[in-house]
């Protein structure tokens, strides 16, 4: 193949890979692929009408997102909900986020208070579930949830700490969705309300304790051990 031909086909392959990646990522997030289930390149290629090379490229990206594992001699699979990584991420979040929240409560100004109020209002008013989006919560609610938690912390004024939060949040998104599915009786609305109230009351001790328990409950739903009361 000439250099000109290669140059003309590369963008098309890249676009296909991007489309397959987005489709696969969304399917895993929706719960179309159960925890621990295999992701077979041949089946995915047939389903999407693309080549194996395109599918493998997309799968490598999904692995990089932490949404799939590459298993030696066994191909690709969705992680198990009991995978140790989720507990390690939860431990990291419980170590970092309550400290950052304390800083945010101490340093946040009136504009921060207004942003927290607005983010909580948006979260409360955004429907968490929609039949057309699968068994997990909606993309709109997921974004409102992320914004609320990040806004609580962004009063700290420390960009490095907020970037750490962003990385940990992205790494734990799949675990959050599974956790919500496995603990349907949990009152997340009340947990978020209590977080907002404690933060805006400038009660750092209570806010940090509520956040720690909030994160603990999410991780506990992914084990066979009951969550602490």
Number of C-alpha atoms within 10 A of each C-alpha: 5 7 7 8 9 10 10 11 10 11 11 11 15 14 12 19 22 17 16 23 21 14 14 22 19 14 15 17 24 21 18 13 15 17 20 16 13 17 18 15 19 13 12 18 17 12 9 15 12 16 16 15 13 21 27 21 15 24 27 15 18 21 17 12 13 16 22 24 21 17 10 7 6 9 13 22 21 20 22 17 20 16 14 11 16 24 20 12 17 23 15 14 21 19 12 16 24 21 16 22 26 23 18 23 26 15 14 21 12 10 10 20 19 13 17 25 18 15 21 24 14 17 22 16 10 16 14 16 15 12 9 8 15 14 16 22 22 21 17 14 18 18 13 22 20 17 19 22 21 19 23 28 27 23 25 22 14 13 10 9 16 19 11 14 21 13 10 17 18 12 18 19 17 21 27 21 19 23 21 18 17 15 14 9 8 14 9 12 12 10 14 19 13 15 23 21 15 18 24 19 13 17 15 20 14 17 23 22 14 18 21 19 16 16 17 18 20 23 24 19 21 25 17 8 8 10 14 8 5
